[in-house]
Amino acid sequence: MEKETKQILDKLEGIKTDLDYIKSHMTDVDFILTEDDFEALEEARNNLKERKTKRLN
C-alpha cells in the first residue's frame, strides 16, 4: 500500500510539473487582435485625429 501511494504521488508531481509548464507557455487570448479588432482600433484612432470623437477620461 505504501509503495502504491508513493507511485501515485510521483505521478501527481509529474502531472503538476507538466501543468505548470503548459500554463507558463499559454497565450492569453485577450492580447490577440483579430482583423476586425485592428480595423476598429484604426477607425477609432482616425476619428480621434479628425475630432469626430474625444477621449473619455
mmCIF file as gemmi writes it, N, C-alpha and C atoms, coordinates in Angstrom:
data_model
loop_
_atom_site.group_PDB
_atom_site.id
_atom_site.type_symbol
_atom_site.label_atom_id
_atom_site.label_alt_id
_atom_site.label_comp_id
_atom_site.label_asym_id
_atom_site.label_entity_id
_atom_site.label_seq_id
_atom_site.pdbx_PDB_ins_code
_atom_site.Cartn_x
_atom_site.Cartn_y
_atom_site.Cartn_z
_atom_site.occupancy
_atom_site.B_iso_or_equiv
_atom_site.pdbx_formal_charge
_atom_site.auth_seq_id
_atom_site.auth_asym_id
_atom_site.pdbx_PDB_model_num
ATOM 1 N N . MET Axp A 1 ? 0.824 -1.193 0 1 0 ? 1 A 1
ATOM 2 C CA . MET Axp A 1 ? 0 0 0 1 0 ? 1 A 1
ATOM 3 C C . MET Axp A 1 ? 0.872 1.262 0 1 0 ? 1 A 1
ATOM 4 N N . GLU Axp A 2 ? 1.92 1.265 0.792 1 0 ? 2 A 1
ATOM 5 C CA . GLU Axp A 2 ? 2.802 2.427 0.871 1 0 ? 2 A 1
ATOM 6 C C . GLU Axp A 2 ? 3.494 2.673 -0.462 1 0 ? 2 A 1
ATOM 7 N N . LYS Axp A 3 ? 3.866 1.601 -1.136 1 0 ? 3 A 1
ATOM 8 C CA . LYS Axp A 3 ? 4.527 1.718 -2.449 1 0 ? 3 A 1
ATOM 9 C C . LYS Axp A 3 ? 3.565 2.323 -3.476 1 0 ? 3 A 1
ATOM 10 N N . GLU Axp A 4 ? 2.312 1.88 -3.438 1 0 ? 4 A 1
ATOM 11 C CA . GLU Axp A 4 ? 1.312 2.398 -4.372 1 0 ? 4 A 1
ATOM 12 C C . GLU Axp A 4 ? 1.052 3.89 -4.129 1 0 ? 4 A 1
ATOM 13 N N . THR Axp A 5 ? 1.003 4.272 -2.868 1 0 ? 5 A 1
ATOM 14 C CA . THR Axp A 5 ? 0.801 5.677 -2.523 1 0 ? 5 A 1
ATOM 15 C C . THR Axp A 5 ? 1.956 6.517 -3.053 1 0 ? 5 A 1
ATOM 16 N N . LYS Axp A 6 ? 3.179 6.024 -2.9 1 0 ? 6 A 1
ATOM 17 C CA . LYS Axp A 6 ? 4.364 6.729 -3.396 1 0 ? 6 A 1
ATOM 18 C C . LYS Axp A 6 ? 4.294 6.876 -4.907 1 0 ? 6 A 1
ATOM 19 N N . GLN Axp A 7 ? 3.869 5.822 -5.613 1 0 ? 7 A 1
ATOM 20 C CA . GLN Axp A 7 ? 3.755 5.876 -7.074 1 0 ? 7 A 1
ATOM 21 C C . GLN Axp A 7 ? 2.716 6.915 -7.499 1 0 ? 7 A 1
ATOM 22 N N . ILE Axp A 8 ? 1.603 6.935 -6.798 1 0 ? 8 A 1
ATOM 23 C CA . ILE Axp A 8 ? 0.55 7.904 -7.114 1 0 ? 8 A 1
ATOM 24 C C . ILE Axp A 8 ? 1.054 9.327 -6.898 1 0 ? 8 A 1
ATOM 25 N N . LEU Axp A 9 ? 1.736 9.558 -5.789 1 0 ? 9 A 1
ATOM 26 C CA . LEU Axp A 9 ? 2.269 10.889 -5.506 1 0 ? 9 A 1
ATOM 27 C C . LEU Axp A 9 ? 3.31 11.299 -6.541 1 0 ? 9 A 1
ATOM 28 N N . ASP Axp A 10 ? 4.14 10.358 -6.98 1 0 ? 10 A 1
ATOM 29 C CA . ASP Axp A 10 ? 5.136 10.653 -8.014 1 0 ? 10 A 1
ATOM 30 C C . ASP Axp A 10 ? 4.456 11.041 -9.325 1 0 ? 10 A 1
ATOM 31 N N . LYS Axp A 11 ? 3.405 10.306 -9.687 1 0 ? 11 A 1
ATOM 32 C CA . LYS Axp A 11 ? 2.687 10.621 -10.922 1 0 ? 11 A 1
ATOM 33 C C . LYS Axp A 11 ? 1.992 11.981 -10.821 1 0 ? 11 A 1
ATOM 34 N N . LEU Axp A 12 ? 1.415 12.265 -9.665 1 0 ? 12 A 1
ATOM 35 C CA . LEU Axp A 12 ? 0.771 13.564 -9.469 1 0 ? 12 A 1
ATOM 36 C C . LEU Axp A 12 ? 1.787 14.697 -9.563 1 0 ? 12 A 1
ATOM 37 N N . GLU Axp A 13 ? 2.965 14.494 -9.03 1 0 ? 13 A 1
ATOM 38 C CA . GLU Axp A 13 ? 4.01 15.513 -9.117 1 0 ? 13 A 1
ATOM 39 C C . GLU Axp A 13 ? 4.398 15.749 -10.576 1 0 ? 13 A 1
ATOM 40 N N . GLY Axp A 14 ? 4.485 14.671 -11.359 1 0 ? 14 A 1
ATOM 41 C CA . GLY Axp A 14 ? 4.785 14.803 -12.785 1 0 ? 14 A 1
ATOM 42 C C . GLY Axp A 14 ? 3.697 15.567 -13.521 1 0 ? 14 A 1
ATOM 43 N N . ILE Axp A 15 ? 2.461 15.273 -13.198 1 0 ? 15 A 1
ATOM 44 C CA . ILE Axp A 15 ? 1.332 15.976 -13.818 1 0 ? 15 A 1
ATOM 45 C C . ILE Axp A 15 ? 1.369 17.458 -13.444 1 0 ? 15 A 1
ATOM 46 N N . LYS Axp A 16 ? 1.668 17.75 -12.183 1 0 ? 16 A 1
ATOM 47 C CA . LYS Axp A 16 ? 1.754 19.142 -11.736 1 0 ? 16 A 1
ATOM 48 C C . LYS Axp A 16 ? 2.854 19.88 -12.492 1 0 ? 16 A 1
ATOM 49 N N . THR Axp A 17 ? 3.987 19.237 -12.678 1 0 ? 17 A 1
ATOM 50 C CA . THR Axp A 17 ? 5.09 19.845 -13.42 1 0 ? 17 A 1
ATOM 51 C C . THR Axp A 17 ? 4.669 20.138 -14.857 1 0 ? 17 A 1
ATOM 52 N N . ASP Axp A 18 ? 4.005 19.165 -15.491 1 0 ? 18 A 1
ATOM 53 C CA . ASP Axp A 18 ? 3.53 19.362 -16.862 1 0 ? 18 A 1
ATOM 54 C C . ASP Axp A 18 ? 2.521 20.504 -16.937 1 0 ? 18 A 1
ATOM 55 N N . LEU Axp A 19 ? 1.619 20.562 -15.987 1 0 ? 19 A 1
ATOM 56 C CA . LEU Axp A 19 ? 0.596 21.604 -15.965 1 0 ? 19 A 1
ATOM 57 C C . LEU Axp A 19 ? 1.22 22.986 -15.77 1 0 ? 19 A 1
ATOM 58 N N . ASP Axp A 20 ? 2.2 23.079 -14.899 1 0 ? 20 A 1
ATOM 59 C CA . ASP Axp A 20 ? 2.9 24.355 -14.702 1 0 ? 20 A 1
ATOM 60 C C . ASP Axp A 20 ? 3.574 24.808 -15.995 1 0 ? 20 A 1
ATOM 61 N N . TYR Axp A 21 ? 4.169 23.862 -16.723 1 0 ? 21 A 1
ATOM 62 C CA . TYR Axp A 21 ? 4.82 24.185 -17.995 1 0 ? 21 A 1
ATOM 63 C C . TYR Axp A 21 ? 3.79 24.697 -19.004 1 0 ? 21 A 1
ATOM 64 N N . ILE Axp A 22 ? 2.666 24.002 -19.097 1 0 ? 22 A 1
ATOM 65 C CA . ILE Axp A 22 ? 1.612 24.397 -20.04 1 0 ? 22 A 1
ATOM 66 C C . ILE Axp A 22 ? 1.094 25.793 -19.697 1 0 ? 22 A 1
ATOM 67 N N . LYS Axp A 23 ? 0.84 26.045 -18.423 1 0 ? 23 A 1
ATOM 68 C CA . LYS Axp A 23 ? 0.337 27.359 -18.004 1 0 ? 23 A 1
ATOM 69 C C . LYS Axp A 23 ? 1.309 28.477 -18.354 1 0 ? 23 A 1
ATOM 70 N N . SER Axp A 24 ? 2.589 28.221 -18.173 1 0 ? 24 A 1
ATOM 71 C CA . SER Axp A 24 ? 3.572 29.279 -18.423 1 0 ? 24 A 1
ATOM 72 C C . SER Axp A 24 ? 3.768 29.553 -19.906 1 0 ? 24 A 1
ATOM 73 N N . HIS Axp A 25 ? 3.327 28.636 -20.772 1 0 ? 25 A 1
ATOM 74 C CA . HIS Axp A 25 ? 3.509 28.816 -22.211 1 0 ? 25 A 1
ATOM 75 C C . HIS Axp A 25 ? 2.203 29.086 -22.961 1 0 ? 25 A 1
ATOM 76 N N . MET Axp A 26 ? 1.122 29.291 -22.221 1 0 ? 26 A 1
ATOM 77 C CA . MET Axp A 26 ? -0.163 29.58 -22.863 1 0 ? 26 A 1
ATOM 78 C C . MET Axp A 26 ? -0.199 31.026 -23.329 1 0 ? 26 A 1
ATOM 79 N N . THR Axp A 27 ? -0.869 31.25 -24.428 1 0 ? 27 A 1
ATOM 80 C CA . THR Axp A 27 ? -1.074 32.598 -24.935 1 0 ? 27 A 1
ATOM 81 C C . THR Axp A 27 ? -2.376 33.132 -24.361 1 0 ? 27 A 1
ATOM 82 N N . ASP Axp A 28 ? -2.332 34.348 -23.875 1 0 ? 28 A 1
ATOM 83 C CA . ASP Axp A 28 ? -3.529 34.986 -23.351 1 0 ? 28 A 1
ATOM 84 C C . ASP Axp A 28 ? -4.322 35.546 -24.528 1 0 ? 28 A 1
ATOM 85 N N . VAL Axp A 29 ? -5.495 34.98 -24.783 1 0 ? 29 A 1
ATOM 86 C CA . VAL Axp A 29 ? -6.282 35.382 -25.951 1 0 ? 29 A 1
ATOM 87 C C . VAL Axp A 29 ? -6.747 36.833 -25.88 1 0 ? 29 A 1
ATOM 88 N N . ASP Axp A 30 ? -6.726 37.423 -24.707 1 0 ? 30 A 1
ATOM 89 C CA . ASP Axp A 30 ? -7.123 38.826 -24.587 1 0 ? 30 A 1
ATOM 90 C C . ASP Axp A 30 ? -6.091 39.767 -25.198 1 0 ? 30 A 1
ATOM 91 N N . PHE Axp A 31 ? -4.896 39.261 -25.49 1 0 ? 31 A 1
ATOM 92 C CA . PHE Axp A 31 ? -3.852 40.095 -26.081 1 0 ? 31 A 1
ATOM 93 C C . PHE Axp A 31 ? -3.758 39.928 -27.592 1 0 ? 31 A 1
ATOM 94 N N . ILE Axp A 32 ? -4.612 39.111 -28.172 1 0 ? 32 A 1
ATOM 95 C CA . ILE Axp A 32 ? -4.577 38.861 -29.609 1 0 ? 32 A 1
ATOM 96 C C . ILE Axp A 32 ? -5.666 39.694 -30.279 1 0 ? 32 A 1
ATOM 97 N N . LEU Axp A 33 ? -5.278 40.501 -31.261 1 0 ? 33 A 1
ATOM 98 C CA . LEU Axp A 33 ? -6.251 41.302 -32.001 1 0 ? 33 A 1
ATOM 99 C C . LEU Axp A 33 ? -6.662 40.565 -33.267 1 0 ? 33 A 1
ATOM 100 N N . THR Axp A 34 ? -7.961 40.473 -33.487 1 0 ? 34 A 1
ATOM 101 C CA . THR Axp A 34 ? -8.446 39.934 -34.75 1 0 ? 34 A 1
ATOM 102 C C . THR Axp A 34 ? -8.353 41.043 -35.794 1 0 ? 34 A 1
ATOM 103 N N . GLU Axp A 35 ? -8.58 40.697 -37.032 1 0 ? 35 A 1
ATOM 104 C CA . GLU Axp A 35 ? -8.566 41.703 -38.099 1 0 ? 35 A 1
ATOM 105 C C . GLU Axp A 35 ? -9.642 42.76 -37.841 1 0 ? 35 A 1
ATOM 106 N N . ASP Axp A 36 ? -10.821 42.32 -37.394 1 0 ? 36 A 1
ATOM 107 C CA . ASP Axp A 36 ? -11.902 43.262 -37.069 1 0 ? 36 A 1
ATOM 108 C C . ASP Axp A 36 ? -11.501 44.198 -35.929 1 0 ? 36 A 1
ATOM 109 N N . ASP Axp A 37 ? -10.847 43.644 -34.909 1 0 ? 37 A 1
ATOM 110 C CA . ASP Axp A 37 ? -10.386 44.474 -33.787 1 0 ? 37 A 1
ATOM 111 C C . ASP Axp A 37 ? -9.399 45.527 -34.271 1 0 ? 37 A 1
ATOM 112 N N . PHE Axp A 38 ? -8.464 45.1 -35.107 1 0 ? 38 A 1
ATOM 113 C CA . PHE Axp A 38 ? -7.444 46.01 -35.614 1 0 ? 38 A 1
ATOM 114 C C . PHE Axp A 38 ? -8.083 47.131 -36.433 1 0 ? 38 A 1
ATOM 115 N N . GLU Axp A 39 ? -9.034 46.773 -37.303 1 0 ? 39 A 1
ATOM 116 C CA . GLU Axp A 39 ? -9.714 47.777 -38.123 1 0 ? 39 A 1
ATOM 117 C C . GLU Axp A 39 ? -10.509 48.755 -37.253 1 0 ? 39 A 1
ATOM 118 N N . ALA Axp A 40 ? -11.178 48.247 -36.23 1 0 ? 40 A 1
ATOM 119 C CA . ALA Axp A 40 ? -11.944 49.117 -35.333 1 0 ? 40 A 1
ATOM 120 C C . ALA Axp A 40 ? -11.02 50.064 -34.574 1 0 ? 40 A 1
ATOM 121 N N . LEU Axp A 41 ? -9.874 49.573 -34.177 1 0 ? 41 A 1
ATOM 122 C CA . LEU Axp A 41 ? -8.899 50.419 -33.484 1 0 ? 41 A 1
ATOM 123 C C . LEU Axp A 41 ? -8.376 51.519 -34.402 1 0 ? 41 A 1
ATOM 124 N N . GLU Axp A 42 ? -8.072 51.167 -35.635 1 0 ? 42 A 1
ATOM 125 C CA . GLU Axp A 42 ? -7.61 52.166 -36.607 1 0 ? 42 A 1
ATOM 126 C C . GLU Axp A 42 ? -8.691 53.212 -36.872 1 0 ? 42 A 1
ATOM 127 N N . GLU Axp A 43 ? -9.929 52.766 -37.003 1 0 ? 43 A 1
ATOM 128 C CA . GLU Axp A 43 ? -11.036 53.699 -37.229 1 0 ? 43 A 1
ATOM 129 C C . GLU Axp A 43 ? -11.193 54.647 -36.037 1 0 ? 43 A 1
ATOM 130 N N . ALA Axp A 44 ? -11.084 54.117 -34.842 1 0 ? 44 A 1
ATOM 131 C CA . ALA Axp A 44 ? -11.193 54.957 -33.646 1 0 ? 44 A 1
ATOM 132 C C . ALA Axp A 44 ? -10.059 55.974 -33.587 1 0 ? 44 A 1
ATOM 133 N N . ARG Axp A 45 ? -8.861 55.563 -33.944 1 0 ? 45 A 1
ATOM 134 C CA . ARG Axp A 45 ? -7.726 56.496 -33.959 1 0 ? 45 A 1
ATOM 135 C C . ARG Axp A 45 ? -7.946 57.601 -34.987 1 0 ? 45 A 1
ATOM 136 N N . ASN Axp A 46 ? -8.436 57.227 -36.156 1 0 ? 46 A 1
ATOM 137 C CA . ASN Axp A 46 ? -8.713 58.225 -37.198 1 0 ? 46 A 1
ATOM 138 C C . ASN Axp A 46 ? -9.803 59.195 -36.755 1 0 ? 46 A 1
ATOM 139 N N . ASN Axp A 47 ? -10.849 58.669 -36.136 1 0 ? 47 A 1
ATOM 140 C CA . ASN Axp A 47 ? -11.925 59.53 -35.642 1 0 ? 47 A 1
ATOM 141 C C . ASN Axp A 47 ? -11.405 60.504 -34.593 1 0 ? 47 A 1
ATOM 142 N N . LEU Axp A 48 ? -10.498 60.045 -33.771 1 0 ? 48 A 1
ATOM 143 C CA . LEU Axp A 48 ? -9.912 60.918 -32.755 1 0 ? 48 A 1
ATOM 144 C C . LEU Axp A 48 ? -9.08 62.022 -33.401 1 0 ? 48 A 1
ATOM 145 N N . LYS Axp A 49 ? -8.297 61.663 -34.405 1 0 ? 49 A 1
ATOM 146 C CA . LYS Axp A 49 ? -7.476 62.659 -35.113 1 0 ? 49 A 1
ATOM 147 C C . LYS Axp A 49 ? -8.346 63.694 -35.82 1 0 ? 49 A 1
ATOM 148 N N . GLU Axp A 50 ? -9.446 63.237 -36.406 1 0 ? 50 A 1
ATOM 149 C CA . GLU Axp A 50 ? -10.336 64.122 -37.154 1 0 ? 50 A 1
ATOM 150 C C . GLU Axp A 50 ? -11.339 64.834 -36.241 1 0 ? 50 A 1
ATOM 151 N N . ARG Axp A 51 ? -11.191 64.646 -34.957 1 0 ? 51 A 1
ATOM 152 C CA . ARG Axp A 51 ? -12.046 65.266 -33.94 1 0 ? 51 A 1
ATOM 153 C C . ARG Axp A 51 ? -13.524 64.895 -34.101 1 0 ? 51 A 1
ATOM 154 N N . LYS Axp A 52 ? -13.764 63.705 -34.625 1 0 ? 52 A 1
ATOM 155 C CA . LYS Axp A 52 ? -15.131 63.199 -34.705 1 0 ? 52 A 1
ATOM 156 C C . LYS Axp A 52 ? -15.549 62.584 -33.366 1 0 ? 52 A 1
ATOM 157 N N . THR Axp A 53 ? -14.566 62.383 -32.536 1 0 ? 53 A 1
ATOM 158 C CA . THR Axp A 53 ? -14.811 61.822 -31.206 1 0 ? 53 A 1
ATOM 159 C C . THR Axp A 53 ? -13.782 62.402 -30.25 1 0 ? 53 A 1
ATOM 160 N N . LYS Axp A 54 ? -13.955 62.139 -28.966 1 0 ? 54 A 1
ATOM 161 C CA . LYS Axp A 54 ? -12.969 62.61 -27.997 1 0 ? 54 A 1
ATOM 162 C C . LYS Axp A 54 ? -12.723 61.512 -26.968 1 0 ? 54 A 1
ATOM 163 N N . ARG Axp A 55 ? -11.611 61.646 -26.278 1 0 ? 55 A 1
ATOM 164 C CA . ARG Axp A 55 ? -11.247 60.665 -25.254 1 0 ? 55 A 1
ATOM 165 C C . ARG Axp A 55 ? -12.178 60.779 -24.053 1 0 ? 55 A 1
ATOM 166 N N . LEU Axp A 56 ? -12.468 59.646 -23.46 1 0 ? 56 A 1
ATOM 167 C CA . LEU Axp A 56 ? -13.231 59.617 -22.215 1 0 ? 56 A 1
ATOM 168 C C . LEU Axp A 56 ? -12.243 59.451 -21.072 1 0 ? 56 A 1
ATOM 169 N N . ASN Axp A 57 ? -12.063 60.484 -20.317 1 0 ? 57 A 1
ATOM 170 C CA . ASN Axp A 57 ? -11.104 60.417 -19.195 1 0 ? 57 A 1
ATOM 171 C C . ASN Axp A 57 ? -11.807 60.402 -17.882 1 0 ? 57 A 1
